[in-house]
Amino acid sequence: LISVSWSGINLNAQIQYRVMLISNTVQNDITSCEKRHTFSHLYPGVNEINTYEKRHTFSHLYPGVKYTLTVEMTSCKQKKVISKMITTAARVYNAEAYIQELFLPSYENTCRPEFKSMSAKFRKEIEKNLPKEFQAYIKSKTMRLVINAIRKGSVIVVFDIVTALDVPSNTSSIQKSFLNALQKSTLAVDLKRTHIVEANACLQGTDSCSANATCSTEGASYTCACLEGFTDLSPAVPGRDCYATKPTEDVDSGWRTAVIVLGVILGCVLLIIIIIALFITERYRIKRHSTYEIQQRAEKFVPPGVIGNFYYKGM
């Protein structure tokens, strides 16, 4: 399920809100070409509600599906829209089944009837041979098969097994149950080349962690955690909404650093001014001293025949 709430300083309790939850992933593996025509009808009765409340819970949703959540409100003839991307939690297993059958080139086009027919046949053969509890999970939408592609060699069906986190199964039971189902099916499956492994969402980039969070793989699922210096605005689902925080101590530290740097710069400038002043003063003192010595020498030297301002003649 997805529980959402919204708030804001301008939200009016008397305003009716239109809340929509639209799947971005194809329901029951409907291909993208079909999705363009059936997009608004994927989840009738679930994907749109009108309410005066500021919260709502959507239930009976498929695991591992990306949704666009939109809240619309109209006030004073102005429409305001809040939109957010949400992914339901899940465990995901990547699988490839090798079927000894003639490959048709049309299998590579997910919009072609041949691809749809082969996908439906593959899904039906697996589901009818799964244990009863697994069939119940599929019926209750807590487990699903996603056919991603059909490749050549002979026929390779690339698919995912997606389960809700509360499904009491582990990797071993998933592998055993689905391999047994393939073996019991009418499909000519080469079990030696068929494999089912835990998906690494962090490595594949299919996780829903914030860009400001770390992603850690945990079996067939993963966890997110906001990076240091970021606040988690949705702690119930960690690591999805991480926003930068600026603690007071960081601001104070920044100011202290700025003051220290400014003080060093001013100190250097003052020191340069003092050095220049001392240099100019010393040069002026040396120049005056040299002039004084020259004047003294001139006063001490009296040419012959001159006494004061009087001249005399020798006998």
C-alpha positions in Angstrom: 0.0 0.0 0.0 1.0 3.7 -0.4 0.0 6.2 2.3 0.3 9.8 1.3 -0.4 13.2 3.0 0.1 16.7 1.9 0.3 20.1 3.6 1.1 23.7 3.0 0.4 27.2 4.3 -2.2 27.9 1.6 -4.1 24.6 1.7 -7.8 25.2 2.7 -9.7 22.6 4.6 -12.9 23.4 2.5 -11.2 22.7 -0.8 -11.7 19.3 -2.5 -8.5 17.6 -3.7 -8.2 15.4 -6.7 -5.6 12.6 -6.0 -4.3 10.4 -8.8 -2.0 7.5 -8.7 -0.9 6.4 -12.2 1.3 3.5 -12.9 4.4 4.1 -15.0 5.0 0.4 -15.4 2.8 -1.9 -17.5 0.3 -3.8 -15.4 0.6 -7.6 -15.7 3.4 -6.9 -18.2 1.2 -5.1 -20.8 3.7 -3.9 -23.4 4.6 -0.3 -23.9 2.8 -0.2 -27.2 -0.5 -1.1 -25.4 0.2 1.2 -22.5 -0.1 4.2 -24.8 -3.7 3.3 -25.4 -4.7 1.9 -22.0 -2.6 4.1 -19.7 -5.5 5.7 -17.9 -7.4 2.5 -17.3 -4.7 0.4 -15.7 -6.1 0.6 -12.2 -9.8 1.6 -12.4 -11.3 2.6 -9.0 -7.9 2.9 -7.4 -5.9 5.5 -9.3 -8.2 8.5 -8.7 -10.1 9.8 -5.7 -11.7 13.2 -4.7 -11.4 14.1 -1.0 -11.5 17.0 1.5 -8.9 15.2 3.6 -5.2 15.9 3.4 -4.2 12.2 3.4 -5.2 9.0 1.6 -4.0 5.4 1.4 -3.9 3.4 -1.8 -4.0 -0.4 -1.3 -3.9 -3.6 -3.4 -1.0 -2.3 -5.5 1.5 -4.4 -7.4 5.0 -4.6 -5.8 8.0 -3.1 -7.6 5.9 -0.7 -9.7 6.7 3.0 -10.3 3.8 5.4 -9.9 3.3 9.1 -10.4 1.3 10.6 -7.5 -0.5 13.8 -8.3 -2.5 16.0 -6.0 -4.6 18.8 -7.6 -6.4 21.6 -5.9 -8.2 24.6 -7.4 -8.4 27.9 -5.4 -9.4 31.3 -6.6 -9.7 29.9 -10.1 -6.0 28.8 -10.0 -5.0 25.2 -10.2 -2.1 24.0 -8.0 -0.5 20.6 -8.6 1.8 18.6 -6.4 3.5 15.7 -8.2 5.9 13.0 -7.0 7.4 9.7 -8.3 6.9 6.7 -6.0 8.0 3.0 -6.3 6.3 0.2 -4.3 8.8 -1.9 -2.3 9.6 -5.3 -3.6 12.0 -8.2 -3.9 13.1 -8.8 -7.5 14.7 -11.9 -9.1 16.2 -11.8 -12.6 15.6 -14.9 -14.7 16.3 -16.3 -18.1 14.6 -19.5 -19.5 16.0 -21.3 -22.5 13.3 -23.0 -24.6 14.2 -25.4 -27.4 11.8 -24.0 -29.9 12.0 -22.3 -33.3 12.7 -18.6 -32.8 10.5 -16.1 -34.7 12.0 -12.7 -35.5 8.7 -11.1 -34.5 9.4 -12.2 -30.9 11.8 -9.3 -30.6 9.1 -6.7 -31.1 7.0 -6.4 -27.9 4.1 -4.9 -29.8 3.7 -7.9 -32.2 1.0 -10.5 -31.6 3.6 -13.3 -31.6 5.4 -11.7 -28.6 2.1 -11.3 -26.7 1.1 -14.9 -27.5 4.4 -16.4 -26.4 4.4 -14.3 -23.3 0.9 -15.3 -22.3 1.7 -19.0 -23.0 4.9 -18.8 -20.9 3.2 -17.1 -18.0 0.3 -19.5 -18.0 2.5 -22.6 -18.0 4.5 -21.3 -15.1 1.6 -20.1 -13.0 -0.4 -23.4 -13.3 2.5 -25.4 -12.1 3.6 -23.2 -9.2 2.8 -24.3 -5.6 -0.7 -23.3 -4.3 0.6 -20.6 -2.0 2.5 -19.0 -4.9 -0.7 -19.1 -7.0 -2.4 -17.3 -4.1 0.3 -14.6 -4.0 -0.2 -14.0 -7.7 -3.9 -13.7 -7.3 -3.6 -11.3 -4.4 -1.1 -9.1 -6.4 1.8 -9.7 -4.0 3.7 -11.6 -6.7 4.0 -11.1 -10.4 5.9 -12.1 -13.5 7.3 -9.5 -15.8 8.3 -10.6 -19.3 11.0 -8.2 -20.4 12.1 -9.6 -23.7 12.3 -12.7 -25.9 15.7 -13.2 -27.5 17.2 -15.6 -30.0 19.1 -18.7 -29.0 16.9 -20.9 -29.5 14.2 -19.0 -27.6 15.3 -17.1 -24.5 12.6 -15.6 -22.3 14.0 -12.8 -20.1 11.7 -12.2 -17.2 11.6 -10.9 -13.6 9.9 -12.5 -10.6 8.7 -9.6 -8.3 7.3 -10.2 -4.8 6.1 -7.9 -2.0 8.4 -7.7 1.0 5.8 -9.5 3.2 5.7 -12.6 1.0 7.3 -15.3 3.2 9.7 -16.7 0.6 13.4 -16.7 0.2 15.7 -17.0 -2.8 16.0 -20.8 -2.5 12.3 -21.3 -2.4 11.7 -19.0 -5.4 14.4 -20.8 -7.4 13.1 -24.2 -6.6 9.4 -23.4 -7.1 9.9 -21.7 -10.5 12.4 -24.2 -11.9 10.0 -27.0 -10.9 7.2 -25.2 -12.6 9.2 -24.9 -15.8 10.2 -28.5 -15.6 6.5 -29.6 -15.3 5.4 -27.3 -18.1 4.8 -28.3 -21.7 7.6 -25.9 -22.7 10.8 -27.6 -23.8 12.9 -25.8 -21.2 16.7 -26.5 -21.0 17.0 -26.3 -17.2 20.8 -26.5 -17.3 20.9 -23.1 -19.1 18.0 -21.6 -17.2 18.8 -19.5 -14.1 17.1 -17.3 -11.5 19.2 -14.9 -9.4 18.6 -12.0 -7.0 18.5 -8.7 -8.8 21.0 -6.0 -7.8 18.9 -2.9 -8.0 21.7 -0.7 -6.8 24.1 -1.9 -9.5 21.4 -1.9 -12.2 20.2 1.6 -11.3 16.6 0.5 -10.8 16.4 1.5 -7.2 14.3 4.4 -6.0 16.9 6.0 -3.7 17.4 9.7 -3.7 20.4 11.1 -5.6 21.6 12.3 -2.2 21.4 8.8 -0.6 23.4 5.6 -0.6 21.9 2.3 -1.9 22.7 -1.0 -0.2 21.7 -4.3 -1.6 20.0 -6.7 0.8 19.3 -10.0 -0.9 16.7 -9.4 -3.7 15.8 -6.0 -2.3 17.7 -2.9 -1.1 17.7 -0.1 1.4 18.4 3.6 1.1 20.0 6.0 3.6 20.5 9.8 3.2 24.1 11.0 3.0 25.7 12.9 5.8 24.6 16.5 5.7 21.1 15.7 4.3 17.8 15.4 6.2 15.4 12.5 5.5 11.9 14.1 5.0 10.3 10.7 4.8 11.8 8.5 7.5 9.0 5.9 7.2 10.6 5.1 3.7 14.2 6.0 4.3 16.5 7.5 1.7 13.9 8.7 -0.8 13.5 12.4 0.1 16.9 13.8 1.2 17.4 17.5 1.4 20.6 19.4 2.3 20.7 20.8 5.8 22.9 23.7 7.0 23.5 23.2 10.8 24.2 26.4 12.9 27.6 25.1 13.8 28.6 24.8 10.2 27.5 28.4 9.6 29.4 29.6 12.6 32.5 27.6 11.5 32.2 29.2 8.1 32.1 32.7 9.6 35.1 31.9 11.9 37.1 30.7 8.9 36.2 33.8 6.9 37.2 36.1 9.8 40.6 34.3 10.2 41.3 34.5 6.5 40.4 38.2 6.4 42.6 38.9 9.4 45.5 37.2 7.8 45.0 39.2 4.6 44.8 42.5 6.5 47.8 41.6 8.6 49.9 40.9 5.4 48.8 44.2 3.9 49.7 46.2 7.1 53.1 44.5 7.2 53.8 45.4 3.6 52.8 49.0 4.3 55.1 49.2 7.4 58.0 47.7 5.4 57.5 50.2 2.6 57.3 53.1 5.1 60.6 52.0 6.8 62.3 51.7 3.4 61.2 55.2 2.4 62.3 56.6 5.8 65.7 55.0 5.6 66.3 56.2 2.1 65.4 59.8 3.1 67.7 59.6 6.2 70.6 58.3 4.1 70.0 61.0 1.5 70.0 63.8 4.1 73.1 62.4 5.8 75.0 62.4 2.5 74.0 66.0 1.7 75.2 67.2 5.2 78.6 65.6 4.8 79.1 67.3 1.4 78.2 70.7 2.8 80.6 70.1 5.7 83.5 69.3 3.4 82.7 72.4 1.3 82.9 74.6 4.4 86.2 73.2 5.6 87.9 73.8 2.3 89.2 77.5 1.9 91.1 78.3 -1.3 94.6 80.0 -1.0 94.5 83.7 -0.7 91.0 83.9 0.7 90.4 84.8 4.3 86.8 85.4 5.0 85.7 87.9 2.4 89.1 89.6 2.2 91.9 89.0 -0.3 95.6 89.6 0.3 98.7 89.7 -1.8 101.9 87.9 -0.8 105.1 89.8 -0.5 
